[in-house]
Amino acid sequence: MSLPDLALPFVKKLPAEAAHTATIRGLKLGVGLPNISPSTWNTPIVLPKSGLKLANPIGLAAGFDKNAEVYRPMARFGFGFIECGTVTPRPQPGNPKPRVFRLNEDQGVINRLGFNNHGLDYFVRRLKRSPIPTACPVGANVGANKLSEDFIADYEMGIAAVYPLCSYLTINISSPNTPGLRGLQGKDALEELLSRCGTAAQRAASDTGNEKPIFLKLAPDLSDSELRDIIDTVRQSGTWLSGLIVSNTTLDRPDSLRSDNRTEDGGLSGAPLMEKSTRVLKSIAIELDGQFDLIGCGGVSSGADAYAKIRAGAHAVQLYSALIYHGAGLVAAINADLAARLRADGFNSVAEAVGADLPSRA
């Protein structure tokens, strides 16, 4: 067991955000880290639309390493890929504290952080300083400043700045903690966003001579009609968009929640999000029918959860909140359990199981 996992019981006694800050500081020191190979699968996993190559399908979601400070230490826990951010053009402190709340009885978290980060300049310096691990692609999740007069311009700026330095990019228009941001998922706003960001991405690809995968991160709190509009708009966006990450946190509060913190404002993540995010993922996978890469995010805390996302249409999955309760040793355990489940069902690879629960595979 690594030192960070041994320290988990003590870290969990700290307030939630203080625990995260202490964890980041400890990882930057690099003491007692494991060195788990991400190559737990016989062959690399290749996402079909983007061509992104992963040693395994388990990724670290955005929100943990907001400022691109610890992706190299985190890669040593066996992740197949890591996503840093969300980063905004200008530094911003985020919303007033306290703003992160554990729901211990529910294995969940509510946060209203509000894209707190050190800004693009710092983020870019960090990426330049620490080369991306060869076996672990590192993505950059870009967002917009709370007080920006033009959210889309912030995304254009983020794309231009991080494009040459990361393995892939994610356009995050789904955080519930920046007022107005989720409005970019509306049809007209999304058309403008994808048009302008597509131009920025194509310009960056031309400048670098290297085309990067780009994903769009969606909220789970979308009506059927909103989902249809998004799917239609994404289909018309052109070839520059690689796929979707489904999903961000939810504003819903399931009746099953038991923690006293369930009434806090913000986005709910962790185990209570698993069912809803997977249901939305499956709906999108049915409609897109393999046209885009899908990354399943929300509520993953076991091999069974990862397998459910994959069978619902995900080509890879991400987690974050589960680390708060189970530690980073969870990654290797999920990979081992997922491999066993695939073998038990007669699948020779992750790719063979993608969408196994969709009507087209029935």
N, C-alpha and C positions, 0 to 999 in steps of 0.2 A: 504494500500500500504506500502511495506517495505521501510526502509531508503535507501537501495541501489537503488530501483526503483525511489524514490523521487529525488535522487542525479543524476539520469541519464542525465537530460538536461545539468547539469554543467559538468559532466564527458565528454560528447560528444563535449564540446568546447576545450578539450585538444587534442593534437596530438594523433593519434590512439594508438601507443605503450605506451605512457605516461598514457593514459586513462586506459589501461589494467593493468599497474603496480599499479595505484592508486586503482583500483577495488580490486586487490588481497590484497593490504594492508588493505583496509577497511574490507574485508571479514575476514581477520586474526584477526582483532579487535573484530569481532562478534557483533557489535553494531546494533540494530534495525533490526535483521534478523527475517523473518517470521518462522513459523514452520508448513509448509503445509504437510499433510500426503501424501505420495506417493500412498497409498492404495485407489485409486479412482475407482478401478474396483472390481467387486464382487469376483472374484477369481484371484489368481496370474497367470501371464503369464509365461508359461514354454516353453522355446525354445526346439524344439523336438530333435535335434541332441545332444546338449550339456547338456540339463537338467537345464540350467541356469534359475533361478526363478526371475521374475521381478514383482514388485507391479504394474507397468504400463510400457508401451512400449516406453516412451520418455526418451532418454538418453542424457547426455552431452558428446560431442565429445572430442577427444584428442586435445590439443593445448591451452585450456583455463587454466588448472591446470597442467602446465608442470612439476612442481617439487613436486607434491603431497602435497601441502600446505593447500588447502582449500576445499578438497572434503567433509569434514563434514559440513562446513557452506553451501556449495552448495546443499547438500542433503536436506536442510531445505526448498528449493524452490519447492520441489515436484518431483524431477527427479526420474525415475524408476531405473536408473543406471548411473554411472559416470565413465569416462575413463580419467586417468591421463597420463601425458607424452606429447610428446615423450621424453623418457629418453635414453641417450647414456652412454656407460661405463665411459667415461671421461667427465668432465665438458667442455663445449665449449661456446664461446661467441656468436656464430652465425655470420651472415653476417653483413656488415657495415650498420649503420643507416643513413637515414630513411629506413625502410624495411617493414612497414605496412601502407597501404593506404586505406582509406574509399572511396567507390564509392557511395556517398550519393544518387545521382539521381537514382541509380540502385539497392540500398539496397544490395550492394556487398562489398567485401573486397579483396584486393590483398596483399599477403604477400610473402616475400622472407627471412623469419627469419633464416632458416638454422639450425633447431634443437638446438636453444639456450637453455641450461639447466644446472643445477648444478651437473649433473652426478649421477651415480648409487648409490654411497655411501650415498649422501645426500637424494636421493629419498627413499632408503631403511630405513634410519633413520626416515624419516617422516612417512612412513607406520607403522613402529614399534611403534612410539610415539602415533599415533591416531588410535584407533580401527575402523575398517570399520563399518559404520552404519548397524544395523541388517536388516533394510528394504530396503537398497540401495546398491546393489553390486558395488564394485569399481574395475575397470580394470586397468591394467598397459600396456601402449603402448611403445614398445621397438624399438630402432633404432640403427643406426651405426654412429660412428664419421666420420666426413668429411675426415680426413686425415688417416683413418685406412687403413692398407695394406690388411686386410681381413675382409670385411664387415660381412660375415657370422659368423665369430668368435665373433664379437660384439653382434650379436643376441643370440648366444649360451650363452655368458656371461650374457646378460640381462635376458634371460629365467631363468637361474640358480639362479640369485639374487632375482628376484621378485616373483618367483613361489610360495614360501611358504606364501606370505604376501597378495596377491591380490585375488579377486574373479574370475578373468579371465585375459587372456593376449591377446595382439594384436601385431602381427609382422608387422611393418610398412615399406613396401618396395616401397612406392608410393609417397613420398614427391618429388616435382620437384626441391627442393632447395638444395639438396645435390648431387653434380655432380656424375653421375654413378649409383646412388641408384636405379633408375627405371629400370636399366639394369637387376636387379635381377628378373624382371618379365618375362624375356626371358626364353624359354623352358629349355635349358641346365642349366643355372644359377639357375632357380627355382627348378629344380630337386635336385640339390646339396643343395640348401637352405633348402628345405623341408626334405631331408634326414638327414642332420646334426641337424637341429632344432628339428626334430622328436625324434632323439636320445637324445638330451638334455632334451626335455620335458618328455620323458619316464623315464629318469634317475631321474629327479626332482620329478616326480610322485611316483616313487619307494621310494625315500628318505623320502618323506613327508607322504606317504601312502594315498594320496588324489589327485585324478585326476582332473585337472582344464581345463575348456574350453579354447581353443586357436583359435584366428581368424587371418586371413590374410587380410590386408587392401590394396586394389587395387586402381590404378589410373583410371580416366574416359577416359583417352586419349589413348585407346587401339583399334587397328584395329580388324576386325572380326577374322582374322587368329590368332592374338595374344590372343584374348579371348578364342578361341578354344583350343590353346595350353595350356593356363592356366587351363582351365576346365579339360582337359585330365590329366594334371600333378597333379592337386588337387585330382582328383578321384583316382589316383594311389598312393597317399601319405600315405595311411593307415588310421587307426582309430583315431589317435591322434589329427588331425585337425578337429575343430568343425564347422567352417564356414568362411564366407567372410564378410568384411565390404566394401560396395560399395557406395560412393567412396571418395577418397581424392580430393584435389583441381585440377583445370584444367589449362593448359597452353593456351587453346583456348580463344579467345576474340570475343564473339558474336557481330554481327553487331548492335544489339540493344543497346549496351552500350552507355551511354551518358556522363558519368563523364570524366573530363579532366584526371583523374588518370588511365583511361583504358589502357594507353600506358606503364604503369609501368611494369617492369619484375617481375615475381613471379607467384604463384598459385592463381587463382581466386576462391573465395567461395561466399556463400550467394545466394540470389535469382537467379542470372544469371546462377547458376550451377544446379538448380532444374531439368530442363527439360533433360539435358544431362545425369546427374547422374542417373536419374530414368529410362531413356532409356537403359543405360548399365545394371542397376540392373535387369530390366525386361528380357533382353537378357540372362543374367547369370541364372536367375531363371528358364527360359524355358529350358535351357540346363541341369541344375542340377536336376530339377524335384524333389525337396524336399530332396535331398541327404545330404544337408548341411544347417545349419542355415545361414540366410542372415540378415544383419543389413544395413538398408538404410540410407545413410548419404549424405548430399549435398543439400543445398537450402531450408531446412525445416524451415518455418516461420509461419505456421498456421496448424489448424486441417485438412484443405483440403490437404495440402502438405503431412502431415503424413499419411493421409488416402490413398493418391495416391501411396506412397511408399509401404504401406502394400498391397494394391491391386496389385501392380507390383511384389510382392513376398517377401517383407521384413517381418520378424517376429518381428522386433523392429526397431526403428529409432533413429538417433542422430542429434543434432543440436549444433551450436556454434555461427556462424556469426549473426544470427537473434537476439541474445541477445544484440548485439551492438546497434541495432536500436530500440528494443522493451523492453529491460530489462528482468530480470529473472522472472517477473510475467507472462511472456509469457507461461511458462511451464504449469501452472495450466489451463490457457485458452485453450491451445492446447489439453490437456487431456479432458477437458469438451466438446470441440467442436468435438473431435474425437469420444467420446462416443455417442454423439448425432447423428453423421453421421452413425455410425454402427447401432444404433437402427432404424434410418429412413430407412435403407436398409435391415432390417430384420435379421441382424447378432446379435447373442447373445454373441459373444466374438471376440477378435482380431484374434484368431486362425482361426475362420470361414471365415474371410475376406482375409486372406493371399493368395495372388495369384489369387484373384477373376477376375482380368483382363487378366490372362494368357489363351492361347488357350486351355489348358487342362481343364480349368474350364468353358469354354464357353458352 
